[in-house]
Amino acid sequence: MSGLTRKVHTASHVLQFKREYKRAGAGKNLNSRGVFFVSDTCDALTGNLQCVYDGIGEDYEKQVYCRNKHVHPQTADDIRQIARGLATCQYVFLDDVLNYTEFMDTVPGQQIIQLWHACGAYKRFGFARPDGENGGVRVSKGHRKYTAAIVSAEKIRSCYAEGFDIPVNRIHATGIPRTDVFFDETYKRQATERILTKYPSIADKKKILFAPTYRGTRIADATYDFDQLDPAALLESLGEGYALLFKWHPAMAGNLAKGAPYPYETYLDGVSCLDVSDDDIHDLMLASDMMITDYSSAIFEYLLTDKPVIYYVYDMEKYADARGLFFNFGAYLYGETARNQEELVQAVKAENLMEDKRQQFRDKFMSACDGHATERVCKLIFEE
């Protein structure tokens, strides 16, 4: 889809949303028991949305809309469902950008709660992006409509206030609901069993989860510099007893599913080299023995596994300059860094936990995640 076609397409959706929103009452007759869980970036209720959905029980009238617009073009019915939910429910829960919130009215008493999908504060987002607002990347003004947003630690509340351009007193360090499972021994055991049952060939190997973020400015362009890693050579250098599990960012996985070039496909043998992008990221974290990543927010949740993490940052200066980080890169390190494949092999073999840095990282970015985040979020919103 060309840039001009995309703009026309988006404009027509906005016009339809405004009509449907007004037709549904535009917030004038809110259902005080109505709770709307909405995402147009995933096809099912998962993560923070699922946790809060389950956490509030059956005392409320819950509505759900989940459909990935990057995979399924939005239809008139999709837009109608979103507009009606936003126009009639007193409580609206999001876990990512929903551009339609920009065109809602500000209604006294209505709560728009952002359960942001990422922990910590890594890459600058929203109004905090160096290329946002006046830098060429459009930022949704719907961020400013949030009446509350949650974060994983007290010390990063200001980062989210900047990103959403809202007062810091609307940012609450409740912890992130989806991290509660890392403190649930039954879930941890079952998650590992699920992965090993599905992939029995890796049971006795050291499982390396390769989970980088994508490269590219827009979701539609999400990709990776495949030339920076030779999976076969990496496994050969490590020797027998290792398995490499590729978990691509959802945006990139979607592009691969639609036919984007995938050079690593020839290396996937179903034994020691697998693409596990369809599997749950938490299950993979719990079943793996270490993780290779880069600028992905996966580092925050992986901390809770107490396993080694390795940062493969072959493009550190370029990426940090283009996207920007909230803090100096060193603040995010609690594992080895590698700039090329030779260094990567050494880092994998080292299995360095860096205990001192790990504790500093926890205090700064994850101090509110203790297994009770869902409970605190529900209390914050429904027991004020």
Long-range contacts (C-beta under 8 A, 24 or more apart in sequence): 1-220, 13-74, 13-79, 14-100, 14-103, 16-76, 16-79, 16-80, 17-79, 17-82, 17-83, 17-100, 17-103, 18-103, 20-79, 20-80, 20-83, 20-84, 20-87, 21-83, 21-86, 21-87, 21-103, 21-104, 23-83, 24-83, 24-84, 24-87, 24-88, 25-87, 25-88, 26-87, 26-105, 26-107, 27-86, 27-87, 27-88, 27-104, 27-105, 27-107, 27-110, 28-107, 29-88, 30-88, 30-89, 30-90, 30-107, 30-109, 30-110, 31-61, 31-88, 31-89, 31-90, 32-90, 33-59, 33-60, 33-61, 33-90, 34-60, 34-61, 34-63, 34-88, 34-89, 34-90, 34-91, 35-60, 35-61, 35-62, 35-63, 35-89, 35-90, 35-91, 35-92, 35-93, 36-63, 36-64, 36-65, 36-85, 36-86, 36-88, 36-89, 36-91, 36-92, 36-93, 37-62, 37-63, 37-64, 37-65, 37-66, 37-93, 38-64, 38-65, 38-66, 38-82, 38-85, 38-86, 38-92, 38-93, 38-94, 38-98, 39-65, 39-66, 39-94, 39-95, 39-96, 39-98, 40-65, 40-67, 40-68, 40-69, 40-74, 40-78, 40-82, 40-98, 41-68, 41-69, 41-70, 41-96, 41-97, 41-250, 42-66, 42-68, 42-250, 43-67, 43-68, 43-71, 43-72, 47-95, 47-115, 47-117, 47-177, 47-178, 48-95, 48-115, 48-116, 48-117, 48-150, 48-176, 48-177, 48-178, 49-93, 49-95, 49-115, 50-178, 51-177, 51-178, 51-180, 51-373, 51-374, 51-377, 52-93, 52-115, 52-177, 52-374, 52-377, 52-378, 54-374, 55-177, 55-374, 55-375, 55-377, 55-378, 56-378, 56-382, 60-91, 60-382, 63-89, 68-254, 70-219, 70-220, 70-251, 70-254, 71-254, 71-257, 71-258, 91-381, 91-382, 97-126, 97-140, 97-142, 97-143, 98-140, 98-142, 99-140, 99-142, 100-142, 101-140, 101-142, 101-145, 102-140, 102-141, 102-142, 102-145, 103-142, 104-142, 104-145, 106-145, 110-147, 111-147, 111-148, 111-381, 112-145, 112-146, 112-147, 112-148, 113-146, 113-147, 113-148, 113-149, 113-150, 113-381, 114-143, 114-146, 114-148, 114-149, 114-150, 114-164, 115-149, 115-150, 115-176, 115-177, 115-377, 116-149, 116-150, 116-151, 116-160, 118-297, 118-300, 119-152, 119-176, 119-179, 119-297, 119-300, 119-301, 119-365, 119-366, 119-369, 120-152, 120-153, 120-156, 120-297, 120-299, 120-300, 120-365, 120-366, 121-151, 121-156, 121-159, 121-160, 121-326, 121-327, 121-365, 122-295, 122-296, 122-297, 122-299, 122-300, 122-325, 122-326, 122-332, 123-213, 123-295, 123-297, 123-323, 123-324, 123-325, 123-326, 124-163, 124-323, 124-324, 124-325, 124-326, 125-163, 126-162, 126-163, 126-164, 126-165, 127-162, 127-163, 127-164, 127-165, 128-159, 128-162, 128-163, 128-324, 128-326, 129-323, 129-324, 130-323, 130-324, 131-217, 131-322, 131-323, 131-324, 137-217, 146-170, 148-172, 148-380, 148-381, 150-174, 150-175, 150-176, 150-373, 150-377, 150-380, 151-176, 151-368, 152-176, 152-179, 152-300, 152-365, 152-366, 152-367, 152-368, 152-369, 153-363, 153-364, 153-365, 153-366, 153-367, 153-368, 153-369, 154-367, 154-368, 155-363, 155-364, 155-365, 155-367, 156-326, 156-364, 156-365, 159-326, 172-380, 173-367, 173-368, 174-368, 174-373, 174-376, 174-377, 174-380, 175-368, 175-369, 175-370, 175-372, 175-373, 175-376, 176-368, 176-369, 176-373, 177-373, 177-374, 177-377, 178-282, 178-301, 179-301, 179-304, 179-366, 179-369, 179-371, 179-373, 180-371, 180-372, 180-373, 180-374, 181-282, 182-282, 182-286, 182-301, 182-304, 182-305, 182-369, 182-371, 183-304, 183-370, 183-371, 184-371, 188-286, 191-280, 191-282, 191-283, 191-286, 191-287, 192-283, 192-286, 192-287, 194-280, 194-283, 194-287, 195-276, 195-279, 195-283, 195-284, 195-286, 195-287, 196-287, 198-279, 199-274, 199-276, 201-243, 201-270, 201-271, 201-272, 202-243, 202-245, 202-271, 202-272, 202-274, 204-241, 205-241, 205-242, 205-243, 205-272, 206-241, 206-242, 206-243, 206-289, 206-290, 207-242, 207-243, 207-245, 207-287, 207-288, 207-289, 207-290, 208-242, 208-243, 208-244, 208-245, 208-288, 208-289, 208-290, 208-291, 208-292, 208-348, 209-245, 209-247, 209-284, 209-285, 209-288, 209-290, 209-291, 209-292, 210-244, 210-245, 210-246, 210-247, 210-291, 210-292, 210-293, 211-247, 211-248, 211-281, 211-284, 211-291, 211-292, 211-293, 211-296, 211-298, 212-248, 212-249, 212-292, 212-293, 212-294, 212-295, 212-296, 212-312, 213-249, 213-293, 213-294, 213-295, 213-296, 213-297, 214-248, 214-249, 214-251, 214-252, 215-315, 215-319, 219-251, 219-254, 220-255, 222-249, 222-251, 222-252, 222-254, 222-255, 223-252, 223-255, 223-260, 224-248, 224-252, 225-314, 225-315, 226-262, 226-263, 226-264, 228-312, 228-314, 228-315, 228-341, 229-312, 229-341, 229-344, 230-341, 231-264, 231-267, 231-273, 232-267, 232-273, 233-341, 234-341, 234-344, 234-345, 235-272, 235-273, 237-341, 237-345, 238-345, 238-348, 238-349, 242-272, 242-348, 243-271, 243-272, 243-273, 243-274, 244-272, 244-273, 244-274, 245-274, 245-276, 245-284, 245-288, 246-273, 246-274, 246-275, 246-276, 246-277, 247-276, 247-277, 247-279, 247-281, 247-284, 248-275, 248-277, 249-296, 253-277, 253-278, 290-348, 290-351, 292-344, 292-348, 294-319, 295-319, 295-320, 295-323, 295-325, 299-332, 299-334, 300-365, 300-366, 303-334, 303-358, 303-361, 303-362, 303-365, 303-366, 304-366, 304-369, 306-353, 307-353, 308-335, 308-336, 308-350, 308-351, 308-352, 308-353, 309-334, 309-335, 310-335, 310-336, 310-337, 310-338, 310-344, 310-347, 310-348, 311-335, 311-336, 311-337, 311-338, 312-338, 312-344, 313-337, 313-338, 313-339, 314-338, 314-339, 314-340, 331-361, 331-364, 332-361, 333-357, 333-361, 334-358, 334-360, 334-361
